């Protein structure tokens, strides 16, 4: 779930500047850039993003407007480039949705369907010997299958297994060098749509004709299913079944040890602005296995922005801080007490704020159940 460093934690720290690509996503025919404003009548809709569709061969830009409920695309552009629907699916999947509802500029239906992540990738046509991983959880997944010797490159934030130190680095997880990925000619790339922004990678790989397996689990069961898919991709199905069996046993042990009353849990991924898991996130499953319930599990989407007042009103029994890209030893639980607007947060005033290593809570892969164990120990002490 890693996204970016937190420079405000240490204002004096000297951090490298990472230049993000200007575009939000792309196809073979178009590059989509965030529009300066949302055009009417969409401006009043919630969670809307507008994009300028700039033709690669020149010409006037057109506008697309996406929300979880509806994706508006110029009909002529879709007829010229059906991959615009793939881009819409990728944008939705990165936000926890699997429902495409595409209409044209007049509101007429273009496509309405539930889709699978397998619809977003493309399989290699030959044996998979050269692999690239583009998320830390994907590197760990390949390693769990005993196949990491096939990995030739990965993005910068991968730190497990230790062999990642020998891999070529491709840049930050939300902005790897996709031209270099294509140059390396991998048999398969393991990409992800687990956080918003990763659609840039998935659409960019498709535009370059690079075969990829797209992963974006929303539960522990989804992770197990993806382990099996990766095992099939890498021709090691027996190893995949062994990994799944171990995860099933761990999950069963956690389930058996849960207290009779579920604790109300707040899990914070980002402190400013405040982001937390929503209804379509795998974190809900981890919290449940730990003996809790996410106080924002009713919010649509995988990752939702909340206010201090909303958190105080939710009144969690316990809070976990697990900021994206921040090492566990640098997490600051007292931030939930000092932060303006949280003076009345009961759990923080009682000292019930716990560090949670983002390497487990933010990586939907074979090591994720360690996050549930950490939370379970804290909840048991309430």
Secondary structure, DSSP 8 states (H G I E B T S, - for coil): ------GGG-TT---------S-SEE-SSEEEEE-SS--TTGGGSTT-EEEEEEETT-S--EEEEE-SS-EE--HHHHHH-THHHHHHHHHHHTTT--EEEEE-TTS-EEEEEE--GGGT-B--SS---SEEE-SHHHHHHHHHTT-GGGEEEE-TT---SGGGGGSEE-S-TTS--HHHHHHHT-SEEEEE-SSTTTHHHHHHHHHTT--EEEE--SSHHHHHHHHHHHHHHTT-HHHHHHHHHHHHHHHHHHHHT--SS-EEEEEEEEETTEEEE-TT-THHHHHHHTTEEETTTTSSSSEEEE-HHHHHHH--SEEEE--TT--GGG--TTHHHHSTT-TT-HHHHTT-EEE--HHHHT--STTTHHHHHHHHHHHHT-
